[in-house]
Amino acid sequence: MICRFKANIQIKNDAAALVEYLVKLHAENPEWYFKVDFESIDNRLSKIFWMSPEQKKMWYRYHDVVINDNTCKTNKYSMPLSVFIIIDSDQRSRIVATAIVCDETVSTYEWILEQTKNATGDLQPATIFTDADPAMQNAIHKQYPKSFIRHCSFHIRQNLIKKVKKKLCNKWDTFLGDFYALRNSIVMSDFEHRWTDLINHYPEVQEYCERVSYPTKTCWAYAFTKRSFSANTHSTQRVERNSLCQLHSGIELRLKDEAKYARWQEFRNMNPTTGMPRVSDTIFRNVDEICKKYLTPNSLALQRKQMVESLLYRTWIKEVENIYLLDSNRYDEGFVEDDYEEPQILINMALEACSNGIVNEIWEVRHLQSTKNRSQFVIILDDGSHYCTCLYLIYAGFVCRYFFAVMLQSKIAQFNIKLIPSRWYSKEGLSVMDKIQENSIQLIQDGEQRTGTFYTLNIIRGQEVYNEFIKNLDSKKEIFGRGIGLCKKALNLAIASNSHQVFENLLQQFIEQQTVSLSAQDDDLTEEVLGISNPIQHKGKGRPANKRYLSAIENCSNRNANSKNQDQDEVSEGSRKKNKRQCALCKSWYHDSRNCPSKNKEQDKENI
């Protein structure tokens, strides 16, 4: 009966079921976007891309930083999965676009990126992180010419392990330190000099480095990427976690960085914590109230953390002529962004970046229990901006602890909510920002209210991508309001000219045309669904890699059968093969020589 029931069920193939489901969603909400591509005569599915209405809205607001990664062999058709991730205002990873394709070639990646542009009105990411795939690199140059490409730091190290480690043998550890020093070079001239030294000292890897690494230096070398906003990330591991990739490589990397993690733990344990959480409610009360008004809870927690830690630093005001200017740096213990206290830029480069503004004060900031001779510098500008050598405001978008430490001493250092990008605001905060102009806050009051222009800061980190034009694209209320306004104006004119019947006929004609057009599209898609074939399923030689685990019932039945059938003649040949125990003395199954019955009988006779 069960077999007859299953035979009567019309089960469609995987490709047809997926496309039919997307067609249904598009019919319910036309804001859904999907695109399907086929190959060969039998109409096999080769590419499919989709974005939901909610994903399109998230792309509109958070397309300043987009992370892409591709995984393969995660389904029975071995089709690569391409996933696009953004980081929202709550610091969460959100999938904004998905594609399943047949291969990982330049043309395929171009097709994927083209669909993101078609779905979002040609909105290109300001910064896009990739896994350093050359095919994706070429596709981005063609489809996203305005985007800044950055390579995942995790994949950079993994590629070195795969391609270089075996060639270097005992030189690997030394090479890795020199490569980190090269990658973390702040000055471009230092990068070029260290690159030449690296090639000369390790000729075994010269061919790989010159062919793969050097042509893409602007995507991974810190000298070229240090001033780009990255939402406080420098890898695609957010995508790896969402796409269910294997974690063993990440665990291996974490174990190798255990020494650095231990040093960070030691530094964190030095910081006193008793009574510290109340700092944001007391000393920085006005700042905290403004942040609560605009920021999401998770973003507020990150900003409060910086306020709390500001009490652990001491500050000195400095004159430019008394500052010791460094012209180089060397950091060879991993990626410099992961070091919580390491300066991310030299003070002379910071002063050069602030050349468009007027410098009012320069402060040196150092941890109370710092064991290393390293300081951060905070530059206070006359337009309300400030620039810190930690670059936390530039790449993460939050005001750093060093600036809050300066606010406790300076009479002109001021906090304004506009220092924080609007991508970290809540929906309520965005609506309030459009209506209210917030004044800047000073902890040491001088009786003067200031509202800065932040001109220098906007030049350094660029304008925000979520502007008025994109807000209009994202807002259905705006579209509905404009449409109602036009209809009302046209209706008033029609009534005044006694031509309301003509106006009604035009509206009815438009409704009928659009209804017929949408229904025709749905019919075409339905016909295509009926003819879709599954991609070719690749089956490897031999049995599958994963064994089938026997259920408890199967194991129990085998044990019962083994206990009942002690005689070799009563057991089938198939059951014998399943049981791996065979006595070496009597050649019988289901026991070994230690428990052989014939052996026990002989011992009993000897005892008698």
C-alpha positions as CSV (number, residue, x, y, z in Angstrom):
1,M,0.0,0.0,0.0
2,I,2.8,2.4,0.9
3,C,4.5,1.7,-2.5
4,R,1.3,2.4,-4.4
5,F,0.8,5.7,-2.4
6,K,4.3,6.9,-3.2
7,A,3.9,6.0,-6.9
8,N,0.8,8.2,-7.1
9,I,2.6,11.3,-5.7
10,Q,3.9,13.5,-8.5
11,I,7.3,14.7,-7.2
12,K,8.9,17.4,-9.3
13,N,12.7,17.6,-9.7
14,D,14.7,19.9,-7.5
15,A,15.3,22.6,-10.1
16,A,11.6,22.8,-11.0
17,A,10.5,22.9,-7.4
18,L,13.0,25.8,-6.6
19,V,12.0,27.9,-9.6
20,E,8.3,27.2,-9.0
21,Y,8.7,28.4,-5.4
22,L,10.4,31.6,-6.5
23,V,7.7,32.2,-9.1
24,K,5.0,31.9,-6.4
25,L,6.9,34.4,-4.1
26,H,7.2,36.8,-7.0
27,A,3.5,36.5,-7.8
28,E,2.6,37.3,-4.2
29,N,5.1,40.2,-4.0
30,P,6.5,41.7,-7.2
31,E,9.4,43.2,-5.2
32,W,11.0,39.7,-5.2
33,Y,13.8,39.4,-7.7
34,F,15.1,36.2,-9.3
35,K,16.8,35.2,-12.5
36,V,17.3,31.7,-13.9
37,D,19.6,30.6,-16.7
38,F,19.6,27.3,-18.6
39,E,22.0,25.3,-20.8
40,S,21.8,22.6,-23.4
41,I,18.8,21.3,-25.3
42,D,17.2,19.6,-22.3
43,N,16.9,22.9,-20.4
44,R,19.1,22.0,-17.5
45,L,19.4,24.6,-14.7
46,S,22.9,26.2,-14.8
47,K,22.5,29.5,-12.8
48,I,19.9,30.9,-10.4
49,F,20.0,34.1,-8.4
50,W,17.4,35.6,-6.0
51,M,16.9,38.5,-3.6
52,S,13.9,39.0,-1.3
53,P,12.3,42.5,-0.7
54,E,13.8,42.6,2.8
55,Q,17.3,41.7,1.4
56,K,17.0,44.5,-1.2
57,K,16.2,47.0,1.6
58,M,19.3,45.9,3.5
59,W,21.4,46.2,0.4
60,Y,20.2,49.8,0.0
61,R,21.2,50.8,3.5
62,Y,24.4,48.7,4.1
63,H,26.0,48.3,0.7
64,D,29.0,50.3,2.0
65,V,30.6,47.0,3.0
66,V,29.6,43.8,1.3
67,I,31.3,40.4,1.9
68,N,31.2,37.6,-0.7
69,D,32.4,34.1,-0.6
70,N,31.8,31.0,-2.7
71,T,31.6,27.4,-1.5
72,C,31.5,24.2,-3.7
73,K,30.5,20.6,-3.2
74,T,27.9,21.5,-0.6
75,N,25.0,19.8,-2.5
76,K,24.5,16.6,-4.5
77,Y,25.0,18.4,-7.8
78,S,28.4,19.9,-6.7
79,M,27.2,23.4,-7.8
80,P,29.0,26.3,-6.2
81,L,27.0,28.5,-3.8
82,S,27.7,32.3,-3.9
83,V,26.6,34.2,-0.9
84,F,26.6,38.0,-0.2
85,I,26.7,39.2,3.4
86,I,26.3,42.7,5.0
87,I,26.8,43.8,8.6
88,D,23.7,45.5,9.9
89,S,23.4,48.2,12.6
90,D,23.1,45.5,15.3
91,Q,26.5,44.0,14.3
92,R,24.7,40.9,12.8
93,S,25.7,39.1,9.6
94,R,22.7,39.2,7.2
95,I,22.5,37.4,3.8
96,V,21.4,39.8,1.1
97,A,21.8,37.8,-2.1
98,T,22.3,34.2,-3.0
99,A,23.2,32.4,-6.2
100,I,23.7,28.8,-7.2
101,V,25.8,28.4,-10.4
102,C,27.4,25.7,-12.5
103,D,31.1,26.9,-12.3
104,E,33.4,29.6,-11.0
105,T,34.5,31.3,-14.1
106,V,34.8,35.1,-14.9
107,S,31.6,35.0,-17.0
108,T,29.6,33.3,-14.3
109,Y,30.8,35.8,-11.7
110,E,29.9,38.7,-14.0
111,W,26.4,37.2,-14.4
112,I,26.0,37.1,-10.6
113,L,27.2,40.7,-10.1
114,E,25.0,41.9,-12.9
115,Q,22.0,40.5,-11.2
116,T,22.8,42.4,-8.0
117,K,22.9,45.6,-10.0
118,N,19.6,44.8,-11.8
119,A,17.9,44.0,-8.5
120,T,19.1,47.1,-6.6
121,G,19.1,49.8,-9.3
122,D,22.9,49.6,-10.1
123,L,24.0,50.2,-6.5
124,Q,27.6,49.1,-6.2
125,P,29.3,48.4,-2.9
126,A,31.8,50.9,-1.6
127,T,34.0,48.1,-0.3
128,I,33.7,44.4,-1.2
129,F,35.6,41.6,0.6
130,T,36.4,38.4,-1.4
131,D,38.4,35.2,-0.9
132,A,41.1,36.4,-3.4
133,D,39.7,34.4,-6.3
134,P,41.2,35.8,-9.6
135,A,38.0,35.2,-11.5
136,M,35.9,37.2,-9.0
137,Q,38.6,39.9,-9.1
138,N,38.3,40.3,-12.8
139,A,34.5,40.2,-12.7
140,I,34.4,43.0,-10.0
141,H,36.6,45.2,-12.1
142,K,34.1,45.0,-15.0
143,Q,30.8,45.1,-13.1
144,Y,31.8,47.1,-10.0
145,P,34.4,49.6,-11.3
146,K,33.7,52.0,-8.4
147,S,34.1,49.4,-5.6
148,F,37.3,49.0,-3.5
149,I,38.3,45.4,-3.5
150,R,39.8,43.9,-0.3
151,H,41.0,40.3,0.2
152,C,40.2,38.2,3.2
153,S,43.1,38.1,5.6
154,F,42.2,34.5,6.6
155,H,42.4,33.3,3.0
156,I,45.7,35.1,2.4
157,R,47.3,33.0,5.2
158,Q,45.6,29.8,4.0
159,N,46.9,30.3,0.5
160,L,50.4,30.8,1.8
161,I,50.2,27.6,3.8
162,K,49.0,25.7,0.7
163,K,51.4,27.2,-1.9
164,V,54.5,28.2,0.0
165,K,55.0,26.3,3.2
166,K,56.2,23.1,1.6
167,K,58.8,24.9,-0.5
168,L,60.3,26.8,2.4
169,C,60.4,23.9,4.9
170,N,62.5,25.2,7.9
171,K,62.3,28.8,6.7
172,W,58.5,28.9,7.0
173,D,58.3,30.6,10.5
174,T,60.9,33.3,9.5
175,F,59.1,33.9,6.2
176,L,55.7,34.3,7.9
177,G,57.1,36.9,10.2
178,D,58.7,38.8,7.3
179,F,55.5,38.6,5.3
180,Y,53.4,40.0,8.2
181,A,55.9,42.9,8.5
182,L,55.5,43.4,4.8
183,R,51.7,43.3,4.9
184,N,51.5,45.5,8.0
185,S,53.7,48.2,6.5
186,I,52.0,51.6,7.0
187,V,54.2,53.5,4.6
188,M,54.1,52.5,0.9
189,S,57.8,53.0,0.5
190,D,58.4,50.6,3.4
191,F,56.2,48.0,1.6
192,E,58.2,48.2,-1.6
193,H,61.5,48.0,0.2
194,R,60.4,45.0,2.3
195,W,58.9,43.3,-0.8
196,T,62.3,43.4,-2.5
197,D,64.0,42.0,0.6
198,L,61.4,39.2,0.8
199,I,62.0,38.1,-2.8
200,N,65.8,38.2,-2.4
201,H,65.7,36.2,0.9
202,Y,63.2,33.6,-0.3
203,P,63.8,32.9,-4.0
204,E,61.9,29.6,-3.6
205,V,58.6,31.5,-3.6
206,Q,59.5,34.3,-6.0
207,E,57.4,32.9,-8.9
208,Y,54.3,32.6,-6.8
209,C,54.6,35.9,-5.0
210,E,55.2,37.9,-8.2
211,R,52.5,36.1,-10.1
212,V,49.7,36.1,-7.4
213,S,50.5,38.5,-4.5
214,Y,52.2,41.6,-6.0
215,P,49.6,42.3,-8.7
216,T,46.9,42.5,-6.1
217,K,48.8,44.4,-3.4
218,T,46.2,47.1,-3.2
219,C,43.7,44.6,-2.0
220,W,45.6,43.1,0.9
221,A,48.6,45.3,1.9
222,Y,47.8,47.5,4.9
223,A,49.5,50.5,3.3
224,F,46.8,50.6,0.7
225,T,43.7,49.6,2.8
226,K,44.2,51.4,6.1
227,R,41.9,54.3,5.5
228,S,38.9,52.4,4.1
229,F,35.8,51.9,6.1
230,S,35.4,48.1,6.8
231,A,32.7,47.9,9.6
232,N,35.6,46.6,11.8
233,T,36.2,43.4,9.8
234,H,39.0,42.2,7.5
235,S,38.0,38.7,6.6
236,T,35.1,36.8,5.0
237,Q,34.7,34.4,8.0
238,R,31.2,35.8,8.6
239,V,30.2,34.1,5.3
240,E,32.1,31.0,6.1
241,R,30.0,30.6,9.3
242,N,26.8,31.2,7.4
243,S,27.5,28.9,4.5
244,L,28.3,25.9,6.8
245,C,31.9,25.5,5.8
246,Q,34.3,23.3,7.7
247,L,35.7,24.9,10.8
248,H,38.9,22.9,11.2
249,S,41.0,25.5,9.3
250,G,39.7,28.3,11.5
251,I,40.4,26.2,14.6
252,E,44.0,25.6,13.4
253,L,44.5,29.3,12.8
254,R,43.2,30.1,16.3
255,L,45.6,27.5,17.9
256,K,48.5,29.0,16.1
257,D,47.6,32.5,17.4
258,E,47.3,31.2,20.9
259,A,50.3,33.1,22.1
260,K,48.9,36.4,20.8
261,Y,45.6,35.6,22.3
262,A,47.2,35.0,25.7
263,R,49.0,38.4,25.5
264,W,45.6,40.1,24.8
265,Q,44.0,38.2,27.8
266,E,46.9,39.4,30.0
267,F,46.4,43.0,28.9
268,R,42.6,42.8,29.5
269,N,43.1,41.3,32.9
270,M,45.3,44.3,33.9
271,N,42.3,46.6,33.4
272,P,40.2,47.1,36.6
273,T,36.5,46.5,36.2
274,T,35.0,47.2,39.6
275,G,32.6,50.1,39.2
276,M,33.5,50.7,35.6
277,P,30.1,50.0,34.0
278,R,28.7,53.1,35.7
279,V,31.1,55.4,33.8
280,S,28.7,56.0,30.9
281,D,25.9,56.9,33.3
282,T,28.0,59.4,35.3
283,I,31.0,61.0,33.7
284,F,29.7,60.6,30.1
285,R,26.1,61.0,30.9
286,N,25.2,63.5,28.2
287,V,27.1,61.6,25.5
288,D,25.4,58.4,26.6
289,E,21.9,60.0,26.4
290,I,22.6,61.1,22.8
291,C,23.9,57.6,21.9
292,K,20.9,55.9,23.4
293,K,18.6,58.2,21.3
294,Y,20.2,57.2,18.0
295,L,22.2,53.9,18.1
296,T,20.9,50.4,18.2
297,P,21.5,48.4,21.4
298,N,24.5,46.4,20.1
299,S,26.1,49.5,18.6
300,L,25.5,51.4,21.9
301,A,27.2,48.6,23.8
302,L,30.3,49.0,21.7
303,Q,30.4,52.7,22.1
304,R,29.9,52.5,25.9
305,K,32.8,50.1,26.0
306,Q,35.0,52.8,24.6
307,M,33.7,55.3,27.2
308,V,34.5,52.9,30.1
309,E,38.0,52.1,28.9
310,S,38.9,55.8,28.5
311,L,39.6,56.0,32.3
312,L,42.5,53.6,31.9
313,Y,44.6,56.2,29.9
314,R,46.6,59.3,30.7
315,T,47.0,62.2,28.3
316,W,49.4,65.0,27.6
317,I,49.0,68.0,25.3
318,K,51.8,68.2,22.8
319,E,53.4,70.7,20.4
320,V,54.2,69.6,16.9
321,E,57.9,70.4,17.2
322,N,58.1,68.2,20.4
323,I,56.6,65.1,18.8
324,Y,59.0,62.4,17.8
325,L,58.0,61.6,14.2
326,L,58.5,58.0,13.1
327,D,59.0,57.2,9.4
328,S,58.6,53.5,9.6
329,N,56.9,50.6,11.6
330,R,57.5,46.9,11.9
331,Y,54.7,44.5,13.1
332,D,55.3,40.8,12.5
333,E,53.1,39.1,15.0
334,G,50.0,38.7,12.8
335,F,47.6,41.2,11.3
336,V,48.1,44.7,12.8
337,E,44.3,45.3,13.0
338,D,43.9,42.6,15.6
339,D,46.3,44.3,18.1
340,Y,44.1,46.4,20.4
341,E,46.8,48.9,21.4
342,E,49.0,49.1,18.3
343,P,48.9,52.5,16.4
344,Q,47.4,52.0,12.9
345,I,49.0,55.0,11.3
346,L,52.0,57.2,12.0
347,I,51.5,60.7,13.5
348,N,53.2,62.5,10.6
349,M,50.8,60.7,8.2
350,A,47.9,61.7,10.4
351,L,48.9,65.3,10.3
352,E,49.2,65.1,6.5
353,A,45.7,63.7,6.3
354,C,44.4,66.7,8.3
355,S,46.0,69.2,6.1
356,N,42.6,70.4,4.8
357,G,41.6,71.6,8.4
358,I,43.1,73.7,11.1
359,V,44.8,71.8,13.9
360,N,43.9,73.2,17.3
361,E,45.4,70.6,19.7
362,I,47.5,67.5,19.6
363,W,47.3,65.0,22.5
364,E,49.4,62.0,23.4
365,V,47.5,59.1,25.0
366,R,49.1,56.1,26.8
367,H,47.7,53.3,28.9
368,L,48.3,53.6,32.6
369,Q,50.0,50.2,32.9
370,S,51.5,50.0,29.4
371,T,54.7,48.0,29.3
372,K,55.6,49.1,25.8
373,N,56.8,52.5,24.6
374,R,53.9,53.1,22.2
375,S,51.4,55.9,22.3
376,Q,48.3,57.1,20.4
377,F,47.9,60.6,19.2
378,V,44.6,62.5,18.9
379,I,44.4,65.6,16.7
380,I,41.6,68.1,17.5
381,L,40.5,70.2,14.5
382,D,38.5,73.4,14.3
383,D,35.6,72.0,12.3
384,G,34.5,69.6,15.1
385,S,36.4,66.7,13.6
386,H,39.2,64.7,15.3
387,Y,41.7,62.2,14.0
388,C,43.2,59.4,16.1
389,T,46.2,57.2,15.1
390,C,44.2,54.2,16.2
391,L,41.9,54.8,13.2
392,Y,38.9,53.3,15.1
393,L,36.6,56.1,13.9
394,I,37.7,55.5,10.3
395,Y,37.5,51.7,9.8
396,A,34.9,50.9,12.6
397,G,32.8,54.0,12.7
398,F,32.9,54.5,16.5
399,V,34.5,57.2,18.6
400,C,37.5,55.6,20.3
401,R,38.5,55.5,24.0
402,Y,41.6,57.7,23.3
403,F,39.3,60.6,22.3
404,F,37.1,60.2,25.4
405,A,40.3,60.3,27.5
406,V,41.2,63.6,25.8
407,M,37.6,64.9,26.4
408,L,38.2,64.7,30.1
409,Q,41.1,67.2,29.8
410,S,40.5,69.3,26.7
411,K,38.3,72.4,26.6
412,I,37.7,72.2,22.9
413,A,37.3,68.5,22.3
414,Q,33.6,67.9,21.4
415,F,31.4,64.9,20.7
416,N,28.7,64.9,18.1
417,I,26.5,62.1,17.0
418,K,27.4,62.9,13.4
419,L,30.9,61.5,14.1
420,I,29.2,58.0,14.0
421,P,28.0,56.9,10.6
422,S,24.3,56.6,10.2
423,R,24.6,52.9,9.3
424,W,24.8,52.2,13.0
425,Y,21.6,54.2,13.8
426,S,18.3,52.6,14.6
427,K,15.2,53.3,12.5
428,E,14.0,55.8,15.2
429,G,17.5,57.4,15.2
430,L,17.4,57.9,11.4
431,S,14.0,59.5,11.5
432,V,15.1,61.9,14.3
433,M,18.3,62.8,12.6
434,D,16.4,64.2,9.6
435,K,14.4,66.5,11.9
436,I,16.7,67.6,14.6
437,Q,20.2,69.2,14.5
438,E,22.1,68.0,17.6
439,N,24.6,70.3,19.3
440,S,28.1,69.0,20.1
441,I,28.9,68.0,23.7
442,Q,31.9,69.1,25.8
443,L,32.7,67.6,29.1
444,I,34.6,70.8,30.2
445,Q,32.2,73.6,29.4
446,D,33.5,77.0,28.2
447,G,30.0,78.5,27.7
448,E,30.0,78.2,23.9
449,Q,27.6,75.9,22.0
450,R,29.3,74.4,18.9
451,T,28.0,72.4,15.9
452,G,30.8,71.4,13.7
453,T,30.8,70.9,9.9
454,F,33.1,67.8,10.1
455,Y,34.4,68.7,6.7
456,T,37.9,67.2,7.2
457,L,36.5,63.9,8.6
458,N,34.1,63.6,5.6
459,I,37.0,64.0,3.2
460,I,39.1,61.4,5.0
461,R,36.5,58.6,5.2
462,G,34.2,59.7,2.3
463,Q,30.5,60.5,2.2
464,E,27.9,58.0,3.5
465,V,26.3,55.7,0.9
466,Y,22.9,55.9,2.5
467,N,22.0,59.3,1.0
468,E,18.7,61.0,0.2
469,F,18.4,59.3,-3.2
470,I,18.8,55.8,-1.8
471,K,16.4,56.7,1.0
472,N,13.8,57.5,-1.6
473,L,14.4,54.1,-3.3
474,D,14.1,52.3,0.0
475,S,10.9,54.1,1.1
476,K,7.5,52.8,-0.3
477,K,5.8,55.6,1.6
478,E,7.7,58.2,-0.5
479,I,6.6,56.5,-3.8
480,F,3.0,56.1,-2.5
481,G,2.9,59.8,-1.4
482,R,4.2,61.0,-4.8
483,G,1.7,58.9,-6.7
484,I,-1.2,60.0,-4.6
485,G,-0.2,63.6,-5.0
486,L,0.0,63.3,-8.8
487,C,-3.4,61.4,-9.0
488,K,-5.0,64.1,-6.8
489,K,-3.7,66.9,-8.9
490,A,-4.8,65.1,-12.2
491,L,-8.2,64.4,-10.7
492,N,-8.7,68.0,-9.7
493,L,-7.8,69.1,-13.3
494,A,-10.1,66.5,-14.8
495,I,-13.0,67.7,-12.6
496,A,-12.3,71.4,-13.4
497,S,-12.2,70.6,-17.2
498,N,-15.2,68.2,-17.0
499,S,-13.0,65.4,-18.4
500,H,-13.1,63.0,-15.4
501,Q,-14.4,60.2,-17.5
502,V,-11.3,60.4,-19.7
503,F,-9.1,60.3,-16.6
504,E,-11.0,57.2,-15.3
505,N,-10.6,55.5,-18.6
506,L,-6.9,56.1,-18.7
507,L,-6.5,54.6,-15.2
508,Q,-8.6,51.6,-16.1
509,Q,-6.6,51.0,-19.3
510,F,-3.3,51.2,-17.3
511,I,-4.6,48.7,-14.7
512,E,-5.7,46.2,-17.4
513,Q,-2.4,46.5,-19.3
514,Q,-0.3,45.9,-16.3
515,T,-2.5,43.0,-15.1
516,V,-2.2,41.3,-18.5
517,S,1.6,41.9,-18.6
518,L,2.2,40.4,-15.1
519,S,-0.1,37.4,-15.8
520,A,1.7,36.8,-19.1
521,Q,5.1,36.8,-17.3
522,D,3.8,34.4,-14.7
523,D,2.4,32.1,-17.5
524,D,5.8,32.1,-19.3
525,L,7.6,31.3,-16.1
526,T,5.2,28.5,-15.3
527,E,5.8,27.0,-18.8
528,E,9.5,27.2,-18.2
529,V,9.2,25.5,-14.9
530,L,7.5,22.5,-16.5
531,G,10.5,22.0,-18.8
532,I,13.3,22.5,-16.4
533,S,15.7,19.6,-15.8
534,N,18.0,19.0,-12.8
535,P,21.7,19.7,-13.2
536,I,23.9,16.7,-13.9
537,Q,24.5,14.9,-10.6
538,H,28.2,14.0,-10.2
539,K,28.8,10.6,-8.6
540,G,32.3,9.6,-7.6
541,K,33.7,6.1,-7.8
542,G,33.2,3.6,-5.0
543,R,31.0,3.9,-2.0
544,P,30.0,7.3,-0.6
545,A,32.4,9.0,1.8
546,N,29.9,8.9,4.7
547,K,28.9,5.4,6.0
548,R,25.3,4.7,6.7
549,Y,24.8,4.2,10.4
550,L,22.6,1.3,11.5
551,S,19.6,2.0,13.5
552,A,19.1,0.7,17.0
553,I,16.6,-1.9,15.7
554,E,19.1,-3.2,13.1
555,N,21.8,-3.6,15.7
556,C,19.5,-5.3,18.1
557,S,18.3,-7.8,15.5
558,N,21.8,-8.6,14.6
559,R,22.8,-9.2,18.3
560,N,19.8,-11.5,18.7
561,A,20.6,-13.4,15.6
562,N,24.2,-13.8,16.8
563,S,23.2,-15.1,20.2
564,K,20.7,-17.7,18.8
565,N,22.8,-19.0,15.9
566,Q,25.9,-20.5,17.6
567,D,26.4,-23.2,15.0
568,Q,28.3,-22.3,11.9
569,D,26.1,-24.4,9.6
570,E,22.9,-22.5,10.7
571,V,24.2,-19.1,9.8
572,S,24.1,-17.7,6.3
573,E,27.2,-16.6,4.5
574,G,26.0,-13.0,4.5
575,S,25.7,-12.9,8.3
576,R,29.2,-14.4,8.6
577,K,30.7,-11.5,6.6
578,K,28.9,-9.0,8.8
579,N,30.4,-10.5,12.0
580,K,34.2,-9.9,12.0
581,R,35.0,-12.5,14.8
582,Q,36.2,-15.9,13.8
583,C,37.8,-18.4,16.1
584,A,41.4,-19.2,15.2
585,L,41.1,-22.7,16.9
586,C,37.9,-24.2,15.6
587,K,37.3,-21.8,12.7
588,S,33.8,-21.1,13.9
589,W,32.1,-17.7,13.9
590,Y,30.8,-15.4,16.6
591,H,33.6,-15.9,19.1
592,D,37.4,-15.7,19.4
593,S,40.0,-18.1,20.6
594,R,39.9,-16.9,24.2
595,N,36.2,-17.8,24.5
596,C,36.3,-20.9,22.3
597,P,34.0,-23.7,23.7
598,S,36.3,-26.4,22.5
599,K,39.2,-24.8,24.4
600,N,37.1,-24.7,27.6
601,K,36.1,-28.4,27.2
602,E,39.8,-29.4,27.0
603,Q,40.6,-27.4,30.1
604,D,37.7,-29.1,32.0
605,K,39.0,-32.5,31.0
606,E,42.5,-31.6,32.3
607,N,41.1,-30.4,35.6
608,I,39.2,-33.7,36.0
